[in-house]
Amino acid sequence: MAWAPNNIKFAVCTVDRVVLLYDEQGESRDKFSTKPVDAKYGKQSYVVNDMAFSPDSTKIAIGQSDNIIFVYRIGEDWGDKKVICNKFVQTSAVTCLLWPAEHAIVYGLVEGKIRLANTQTNKSSTIYATESWVVSLASNVSGKGIISGHADGTVVRYFFDDEGSGESQGKLLTHSCPPYALAWGANSIMVGGCDKKVVAYSREGHILQTFDYSRDRTEKEFTVAVASPSGESVVFGSFDRLRVFNWAPRRGMWDEAKPKEISNLYTITSLAWKKDGSRLCAGTLCGGVELFDCCLRRTIYKNKYEVTYVGLSQVIVKNLSTGTRVVLKSYYGYEIEEVKIMGKDRYLMAHTSDTLLLGDLLTNKLSEVPWTGSGGNEKFFFENETVCMIFNAGELSLVEYSSNEILGSVRTEFMNPHLISVRLNERKQKGVEDNKKLAYLIDIKTIAVVDLAGGYNLGTISHDSKIDWLELNETGCKLLFRDKKLRVRIKPRHEILAIGFKSEVTNFSFLGF
């Protein structure tokens, strides 16, 4: 079974080698038949051992026991024609596979090799080789690291990019039995197998915790495991039972939740977690597929939005009228305290212990920036559609939506948005790639202009009267401001001369800039 990364499609392959496609509600929408490596062997000559969606959700890779991987293009819409776009013939049966990056399929073979198939060049290569059958594969949360479980109990780790962690590669640990149930959580690796034990290992392969069910006569071997998209929860499947483990960040340990027991479910053979964290599917030996709703809590905001906390660090905000959804997630794994919908019900804001999360529901642009020690006393202004203005203890901070760094911070006591103007790449200029300007008040009679892209001051403008309104033009080359005497002034940048309009003007706009 496999969920598409865009959360729209769910694929199930049955024992009759037919791939069934369902929507997110579990309604059957489409299907297609798989093929043997050669038609002369017949449709009964192989089984499908694993499959995975491409990152763009338009293709499915099928790993088969007859020594081949087929990649099917299924299209974006239901009913699109299904065509084979890649074939990767192997020297032994494909046991498991992942599709973590755009053109790279990672898979394991019976002969013990972990290989990489490039769908762009239609070529495959060996990443590393072992002497033992590959029984399981799992990736970390980012998809840039993989671990493989082998029949002799070894677990091997490999990084495409260690993201600065400095963690080692190669043989990581040796488990007490073949690690058929293998998952890479946010802070440790979870392993289970036929000895009825679940063991949590550290990032360097040391045992952290052991959950021993060998004396429980109702428990059978663990056949499969899956981690949630955030890595904060891991589910193990056995006979008639799902065991759930949740990471407790404050204690640095795994806590076991109450197991989900279902009579006559029989052995769980496959698990798949929806990429937004809201659904878990379990496939059984007898051909059943169970769809479970996953959430810590759910709230309704003004009958407009449904806010679902699917994990400690992941929240889904769904527009009830349109059905569109935004997944707000802490990429550092910090616990999200509470999600607030602000700025005329368009913008999201949430605190964690060390960061601040912001999002635009209309454009689906999300940000997570470092933010500590504020005490929740900030004031947020959402008048600008490209940037959020945050005031806290006499400091103004700017966060551009979709950026994970604070755009700029300045000291000012004037919190009125009419006394601040931000322009971010609003009109293309010849020879200027990144044009980001800020104008604000240093004091009631002095305006400062800052280049946010370069991180330096462009200059200050002193005036003889109190300023009560200011605005930069689209390119940030001209400044318009008004004083308490209702005089409007235009300041071209790098010029000292001011053109004063002494008539009382209250309504005005930029013309001809």
C-alpha positions as CSV (number, residue, x, y, z in Angstrom):
1,M,0.0,0.0,0.0
2,A,1.1,3.6,-0.6
3,W,-0.2,7.1,-0.1
4,A,0.5,9.8,-2.7
5,P,2.6,12.7,-1.4
6,N,-0.2,15.1,-2.4
7,N,-2.6,13.2,-0.2
8,I,-5.2,12.7,-3.0
9,K,-4.6,9.1,-4.0
10,F,-4.1,5.9,-2.0
11,A,-2.9,2.7,-3.8
12,V,-3.4,-0.9,-2.8
13,C,-2.1,-3.9,-4.6
14,T,-3.9,-7.2,-3.9
15,V,-2.8,-10.8,-4.2
16,D,-4.2,-10.9,-7.8
17,R,-1.6,-8.3,-8.8
18,V,-4.1,-5.5,-9.5
19,V,-3.4,-2.0,-8.2
20,L,-6.6,-0.3,-6.8
21,L,-6.7,3.5,-6.5
22,Y,-8.8,5.2,-3.9
23,D,-9.4,8.8,-2.9
24,E,-8.7,10.1,0.6
25,Q,-12.1,9.1,1.8
26,G,-11.5,5.4,0.9
27,E,-13.8,5.5,-2.2
28,S,-12.6,3.3,-5.1
29,R,-11.9,5.5,-8.2
30,D,-9.6,3.6,-10.5
31,K,-7.4,0.5,-11.0
32,F,-4.9,-1.1,-13.3
33,S,-3.2,-4.5,-13.7
34,T,0.5,-5.1,-13.3
35,K,2.6,-7.2,-15.8
36,P,5.1,-10.0,-15.5
37,V,8.7,-9.4,-16.6
38,D,7.9,-11.4,-19.8
39,A,4.4,-12.3,-21.0
40,K,5.4,-15.9,-21.7
41,Y,5.7,-16.6,-18.0
42,G,2.0,-15.7,-17.4
43,K,0.3,-13.6,-14.8
44,Q,0.7,-16.2,-12.0
45,S,4.5,-16.2,-12.2
46,Y,5.2,-13.4,-9.7
47,V,3.9,-11.4,-6.8
48,V,4.2,-7.7,-6.0
49,N,6.4,-7.2,-3.0
50,D,6.3,-3.4,-2.6
51,M,5.4,-0.1,-4.3
52,A,5.8,3.6,-3.9
53,F,4.5,6.9,-5.3
54,S,6.8,9.3,-7.0
55,P,7.3,12.7,-5.1
56,D,5.1,14.4,-7.7
57,S,2.3,11.8,-7.2
58,T,2.0,11.1,-10.9
59,K,3.9,7.7,-11.0
60,I,4.0,4.5,-9.1
61,A,7.0,2.1,-8.8
62,I,6.1,-1.6,-8.5
63,G,8.8,-4.0,-7.1
64,Q,8.2,-7.6,-8.2
65,S,9.4,-11.1,-7.3
66,D,10.3,-11.8,-10.9
67,N,13.4,-9.6,-10.7
68,I,12.0,-6.3,-12.1
69,I,10.7,-2.9,-11.2
70,F,8.1,-1.3,-13.4
71,V,7.3,2.4,-13.1
72,Y,3.8,3.3,-14.2
73,R,2.7,6.8,-15.1
74,I,-0.8,7.1,-13.8
75,G,-1.4,10.9,-14.4
76,E,-2.8,13.6,-12.2
77,D,-6.5,12.9,-12.8
78,W,-8.7,9.8,-12.1
79,G,-9.0,7.7,-15.3
80,D,-5.8,8.9,-17.0
81,K,-4.2,6.3,-19.2
82,K,-1.7,4.1,-17.3
83,V,1.5,3.6,-19.2
84,I,4.9,2.0,-18.3
85,C,7.6,4.7,-18.4
86,N,10.5,2.8,-16.9
87,K,11.7,-0.8,-16.5
88,F,14.6,-1.9,-14.3
89,V,15.5,-5.5,-14.7
90,Q,17.4,-7.0,-11.7
91,T,19.5,-10.1,-11.0
92,S,17.2,-11.2,-8.1
93,A,13.8,-10.5,-6.6
94,V,12.9,-7.0,-5.4
95,T,11.9,-7.2,-1.8
96,C,11.2,-3.6,-0.8
97,L,11.5,-0.1,-2.2
98,L,11.3,3.6,-1.4
99,W,11.0,6.7,-3.7
100,P,12.5,9.5,-1.6
101,A,13.8,11.9,-4.3
102,E,12.6,13.2,-7.6
103,H,14.2,10.7,-10.0
104,A,15.7,8.2,-7.4
105,I,14.1,4.9,-6.4
106,V,15.9,3.0,-3.6
107,Y,15.2,-0.7,-3.4
108,G,16.5,-3.9,-1.8
109,L,17.1,-7.3,-3.4
110,V,17.1,-10.9,-2.2
111,E,20.8,-11.1,-2.8
112,G,21.4,-8.4,-0.2
113,K,22.1,-5.4,-2.4
114,I,20.6,-1.9,-1.9
115,R,20.4,-0.2,-5.3
116,L,19.4,3.1,-6.8
117,A,17.3,3.4,-10.0
118,N,17.3,6.7,-11.9
119,T,14.1,7.2,-13.7
120,Q,15.6,10.0,-15.8
121,T,18.5,8.1,-17.2
122,N,16.7,4.7,-17.0
123,K,19.9,3.3,-15.3
124,S,20.4,1.6,-11.9
125,S,23.5,1.3,-9.7
126,T,24.4,-0.3,-6.4
127,I,24.6,1.9,-3.3
128,Y,26.0,-0.8,-1.0
129,A,26.0,-4.6,-0.9
130,T,25.6,-7.1,2.0
131,E,25.5,-10.9,2.2
132,S,22.0,-11.1,3.6
133,W,18.5,-10.8,2.2
134,V,17.0,-7.3,2.5
135,V,13.7,-7.7,4.5
136,S,12.9,-4.0,5.1
137,L,13.6,-0.4,4.2
138,A,12.8,2.9,5.9
139,S,13.8,6.5,5.4
140,N,14.1,9.4,7.9
141,V,11.6,12.2,8.1
142,S,13.4,14.3,5.4
143,G,13.9,11.4,3.1
144,K,17.6,12.1,2.8
145,G,18.7,9.1,4.8
146,I,17.7,5.4,4.6
147,I,18.1,2.3,6.7
148,S,17.9,-1.3,5.5
149,G,17.0,-4.4,7.6
150,H,18.6,-7.8,6.7
151,A,17.7,-11.4,7.4
152,D,20.8,-11.8,9.6
153,G,19.5,-9.1,12.0
154,T,21.8,-6.3,10.8
155,V,20.5,-2.8,10.1
156,V,22.6,-0.6,7.8
157,R,22.4,3.2,7.4
158,Y,23.1,5.3,4.4
159,F,22.8,9.1,3.8
160,F,22.3,11.0,0.6
161,D,22.8,14.1,2.7
162,D,23.4,13.9,6.5
163,E,22.1,17.5,6.8
164,G,25.1,18.4,9.1
165,S,24.2,15.7,11.7
166,G,27.6,14.0,11.4
167,E,26.0,10.6,12.0
168,S,27.9,7.6,10.7
169,Q,27.1,5.4,7.8
170,G,27.4,1.6,7.3
171,K,26.4,-1.2,9.7
172,L,24.5,0.5,12.6
173,L,23.3,-2.4,14.8
174,T,22.5,-6.1,14.9
175,H,19.0,-6.9,16.1
176,S,18.1,-10.2,17.9
177,C,16.0,-11.4,14.9
178,P,15.3,-10.3,11.3
179,P,14.0,-6.7,11.5
180,Y,10.9,-7.1,9.4
181,A,9.2,-4.3,11.3
182,L,11.6,-1.3,10.9
183,A,10.9,2.4,11.3
184,W,13.0,5.5,11.5
185,G,11.4,7.9,14.0
186,A,12.4,11.5,14.7
187,N,14.8,10.7,17.4
188,S,15.6,7.0,17.2
189,I,15.2,3.8,15.2
190,M,12.4,1.3,16.2
191,V,12.8,-2.4,15.4
192,G,10.5,-5.4,15.8
193,G,10.4,-9.0,14.6
194,C,9.5,-12.6,15.5
195,D,10.9,-12.4,19.1
196,K,7.8,-10.3,20.1
197,K,10.0,-7.4,21.2
198,V,10.1,-3.8,20.1
199,V,13.5,-2.1,20.6
200,A,14.3,1.6,20.3
201,Y,17.9,2.3,19.2
202,S,19.8,5.6,19.4
203,R,21.1,7.3,16.4
204,E,24.4,5.4,16.8
205,G,22.8,2.0,17.4
206,H,22.7,1.8,21.2
207,I,19.7,0.3,22.9
208,L,17.5,3.0,24.5
209,Q,14.3,1.1,25.4
210,T,13.0,-2.4,25.1
211,F,9.3,-3.3,25.1
212,D,9.1,-7.1,25.7
213,Y,5.8,-8.9,24.9
214,S,7.4,-12.4,24.7
215,R,5.5,-13.6,27.8
216,D,2.1,-12.3,26.4
217,R,0.5,-15.4,24.9
218,T,-1.9,-13.3,22.9
219,E,0.9,-11.5,21.1
220,K,2.4,-12.8,17.8
221,E,5.4,-11.7,15.9
222,F,5.7,-8.1,14.6
223,T,5.4,-8.2,10.8
224,V,5.5,-4.5,9.8
225,A,6.0,-1.0,11.2
226,V,5.5,2.6,9.9
227,A,6.5,6.0,11.3
228,S,4.2,9.0,11.1
229,P,5.3,11.8,8.7
230,S,6.7,13.8,11.6
231,G,8.5,10.8,13.0
232,E,6.9,11.4,16.5
233,S,4.7,8.2,16.4
234,V,5.5,4.7,15.3
235,V,2.9,1.9,14.8
236,F,3.8,-1.8,14.8
237,G,1.5,-4.4,13.3
238,S,1.1,-8.0,14.5
239,F,-1.8,-10.5,14.8
240,D,-5.2,-8.8,15.5
241,R,-3.3,-5.8,17.0
242,L,-1.7,-2.4,16.3
243,R,0.7,-1.1,18.9
244,V,1.3,2.6,19.0
245,F,4.4,4.3,20.4
246,N,4.7,8.1,20.8
247,W,7.8,10.1,21.4
248,A,7.8,12.3,24.6
249,P,10.2,15.1,23.8
250,R,10.4,16.5,27.3
251,R,11.5,13.1,28.7
252,G,13.4,11.9,25.7
253,M,11.6,8.5,25.7
254,W,9.0,6.5,23.8
255,D,5.6,6.0,25.5
256,E,3.4,3.2,24.6
257,A,-0.3,4.1,23.9
258,K,-3.2,1.8,24.4
259,P,-3.0,-0.9,21.6
260,K,-5.7,-1.1,19.0
261,E,-7.1,-4.6,19.2
262,I,-9.5,-5.9,16.5
263,S,-10.7,-9.5,16.6
264,N,-10.5,-11.5,13.4
265,L,-8.2,-9.0,11.8
266,Y,-5.5,-11.6,11.5
267,T,-1.9,-10.8,10.6
268,I,-1.2,-7.2,9.5
269,T,0.9,-7.4,6.3
270,S,1.1,-3.7,5.3
271,L,0.9,-0.2,6.9
272,A,0.8,3.1,5.1
273,W,0.5,6.6,6.8
274,K,-1.0,9.5,4.8
275,K,1.6,12.2,4.2
276,D,-0.3,14.9,6.1
277,G,-0.5,12.5,9.1
278,S,-4.3,12.4,9.3
279,R,-4.9,8.8,8.2
280,L,-3.3,5.4,8.8
281,C,-4.2,2.3,6.7
282,A,-3.6,-1.3,7.7
283,G,-3.7,-4.1,5.2
284,T,-4.3,-7.7,6.4
285,L,-3.5,-11.2,5.4
286,C,-7.1,-11.8,4.4
287,G,-7.3,-8.9,2.0
288,G,-8.9,-6.3,4.3
289,V,-7.8,-2.7,4.4
290,E,-8.6,-0.7,7.6
291,L,-8.6,3.1,7.5
292,F,-8.0,4.8,10.8
293,D,-8.4,8.5,11.7
294,C,-5.3,9.9,13.5
295,C,-5.5,13.0,15.7
296,L,-4.7,14.3,19.1
297,R,-7.5,16.8,19.1
298,R,-9.8,18.6,16.7
299,T,-11.4,22.0,16.9
300,I,-13.7,24.1,14.7
301,Y,-13.0,27.8,14.2
302,K,-16.0,30.1,13.5
303,N,-17.6,27.3,11.4
304,K,-15.0,28.2,8.7
305,Y,-12.0,26.0,9.5
306,E,-11.3,22.6,11.0
307,V,-8.1,22.5,13.0
308,T,-6.7,19.0,13.5
309,Y,-3.7,18.3,15.6
310,V,-2.3,15.1,14.0
311,G,0.9,15.1,16.1
312,L,2.8,17.2,18.6
313,S,4.5,19.1,15.8
314,Q,2.0,18.9,12.9
315,V,-1.5,20.5,12.5
316,I,-3.9,20.4,9.5
317,V,-6.1,23.5,8.9
318,K,-9.0,22.7,6.5
319,N,-11.3,25.2,4.9
320,L,-14.7,23.7,5.5
321,S,-16.3,25.6,2.5
322,T,-13.7,24.8,-0.2
323,G,-12.1,21.6,1.2
324,T,-8.6,23.0,0.8
325,R,-6.1,22.3,3.5
326,V,-2.8,23.6,4.8
327,V,-0.4,21.4,6.8
328,L,1.4,23.5,9.4
329,K,4.5,21.6,10.6
330,S,7.5,22.3,12.8
331,Y,10.5,21.0,10.7
332,Y,12.6,21.0,13.9
333,G,10.1,18.6,15.6
334,Y,9.1,21.1,18.3
335,E,5.7,20.8,19.9
336,I,3.1,23.2,18.5
337,E,1.2,24.8,21.5
338,E,-1.8,26.4,19.8
339,V,-2.7,27.5,16.3
340,K,-4.4,30.8,15.9
341,I,-6.2,32.1,12.8
342,M,-5.7,35.9,12.5
343,G,-5.7,38.8,10.0
344,K,-9.3,38.5,8.8
345,D,-9.2,34.7,9.1
346,R,-6.4,34.4,6.4
347,Y,-3.2,33.9,8.4
348,L,-1.9,31.2,10.8
349,M,0.2,31.8,13.8
350,A,1.6,29.3,16.3
351,H,4.3,29.1,18.9
352,T,6.7,26.3,19.8
353,S,9.3,26.3,22.5
354,D,12.0,27.7,20.2
355,T,10.3,28.8,17.0
356,L,7.4,30.8,15.6
357,L,5.3,29.4,12.8
358,L,3.4,31.6,10.3
359,G,1.3,30.8,7.3
360,D,-0.9,32.3,4.6
361,L,-4.0,30.2,4.0
362,L,-4.7,31.8,0.6
363,T,-1.2,31.1,-0.9
364,N,-0.2,28.2,1.2
365,K,3.1,29.9,2.0
366,L,4.5,28.8,5.4
367,S,7.4,29.9,7.6
368,E,9.2,28.7,10.7
369,V,11.6,31.2,12.3
370,P,13.7,31.1,15.5
371,W,11.8,32.8,18.3
372,T,12.4,32.4,22.0
373,G,11.6,34.2,25.3
374,S,8.8,36.4,24.1
375,G,6.2,35.3,26.6
376,G,3.5,35.5,24.0
377,N,3.4,39.4,24.3
378,E,4.0,40.1,20.6
379,K,1.6,42.1,18.4
380,F,1.1,40.9,14.9
381,F,0.1,43.0,11.9
382,F,-1.0,41.3,8.7
383,E,-1.8,44.3,6.5
384,N,1.0,43.4,4.1
385,E,0.3,40.3,2.0
386,T,3.9,39.3,1.6
387,V,5.3,39.9,5.1
388,C,4.2,39.6,8.7
389,M,5.1,42.5,11.0
390,I,5.8,41.5,14.6
391,F,6.3,44.0,17.5
392,N,7.8,42.8,20.7
393,A,9.5,44.9,23.5
394,G,10.3,47.8,21.2
395,E,11.6,45.7,18.4
396,L,10.0,45.3,14.9
397,S,10.7,41.9,13.2
398,L,9.7,41.1,9.6
399,V,9.0,37.6,8.4
400,E,8.4,37.0,4.7
401,Y,5.9,34.2,4.1
402,S,7.7,31.0,2.8
403,S,11.0,32.1,4.3
404,N,12.5,30.3,7.4
405,E,14.7,33.3,8.4
406,I,13.7,36.6,9.9
407,L,13.9,39.1,7.1
408,G,15.0,42.0,9.3
409,S,14.7,43.5,12.8
410,V,14.9,47.2,13.8
411,R,14.3,49.1,17.0
412,T,11.2,51.4,17.0
413,E,8.5,52.4,19.5
414,F,5.9,53.2,16.8
415,M,3.7,50.2,16.3
416,N,1.2,51.7,13.9
417,P,1.4,49.9,10.5
418,H,0.8,53.3,8.8
419,L,4.2,54.4,10.1
420,I,5.9,51.4,8.5
421,S,6.2,50.5,4.8
422,V,7.7,47.3,3.4
423,R,8.2,46.6,-0.3
424,L,9.4,43.2,-1.4
425,N,10.1,42.6,-5.2
426,E,6.8,44.2,-6.2
427,R,8.0,45.5,-9.6
428,K,10.9,44.1,-11.6
429,Q,13.7,46.5,-12.3
430,K,16.5,46.2,-14.7
431,G,19.7,44.9,-13.1
432,V,18.0,44.5,-9.7
433,E,17.4,40.9,-8.6
434,D,16.3,41.2,-4.9
435,N,14.6,44.5,-4.1
436,K,13.5,44.5,-0.4
437,K,13.1,47.9,1.3
438,L,11.7,49.0,4.7
439,A,10.8,52.6,5.8
440,Y,10.0,53.2,9.5
441,L,10.2,55.9,12.2
442,I,13.2,56.1,14.5
443,D,11.4,58.9,16.4
444,I,8.3,60.9,15.7
445,K,10.2,63.3,13.3
446,T,12.8,61.0,11.7
447,I,12.4,58.3,9.0
448,A,14.9,55.5,8.4
449,V,15.1,53.6,5.1
450,V,16.7,50.1,5.2
451,D,17.7,47.7,2.4
452,L,16.5,44.4,3.8
453,A,18.2,42.3,1.1
454,G,21.7,43.8,1.8
455,G,21.1,44.4,5.5
456,Y,22.3,48.0,5.6
457,N,20.7,51.5,6.1
458,L,20.1,53.5,3.0
459,G,19.7,56.7,5.0
460,T,17.5,58.8,7.3
461,I,15.2,61.7,6.7
462,S,14.7,64.4,9.4
463,H,11.6,66.5,9.4
464,D,10.5,69.6,11.3
465,S,7.0,68.3,12.3
466,K,5.5,65.0,13.6
467,I,5.0,62.4,10.9
468,D,1.7,60.5,11.0
469,W,1.8,58.4,7.7
470,L,4.5,57.1,5.3
471,E,4.7,54.8,2.3
472,L,7.4,53.7,-0.1
473,N,6.6,53.3,-3.8
474,E,6.7,49.8,-5.4
475,T,10.4,50.0,-6.3
476,G,11.4,51.5,-2.9
477,C,13.0,54.5,-4.7
478,K,10.6,57.2,-3.6
479,L,9.1,57.9,-0.2
480,L,5.8,59.6,0.4
481,F,4.9,60.9,3.9
482,R,2.5,63.2,5.7
483,D,2.9,65.2,8.8
484,K,0.6,66.4,11.5
485,K,0.0,69.7,9.6
486,L,-1.4,67.6,6.8
487,R,1.5,68.5,4.5
488,V,2.4,65.7,2.0
489,R,6.0,65.3,1.0
490,I,7.8,63.2,-1.6
491,K,11.4,62.2,-1.1
492,P,13.3,60.6,-4.0
493,R,16.0,58.5,-2.5
494,H,19.5,60.1,-2.3
495,E,18.0,63.6,-2.6
496,I,17.7,66.1,0.2
497,L,15.3,68.5,-1.5
498,A,11.7,68.0,-0.5
499,I,8.7,69.1,-2.6
500,G,6.1,70.4,-0.2
501,F,2.3,70.4,-0.9
502,K,1.0,72.9,1.6
503,S,-2.7,72.5,0.9
504,E,-4.6,70.2,3.2
505,V,-4.6,66.8,1.5
506,T,-6.1,63.8,3.1
507,N,-6.6,61.4,0.2
508,F,-3.7,60.7,-2.2
509,S,-2.0,57.9,-4.2
510,F,1.1,57.3,-6.1
511,L,1.0,58.4,-9.7
512,G,3.6,58.0,-12.4
513,F,6.3,56.4,-10.3
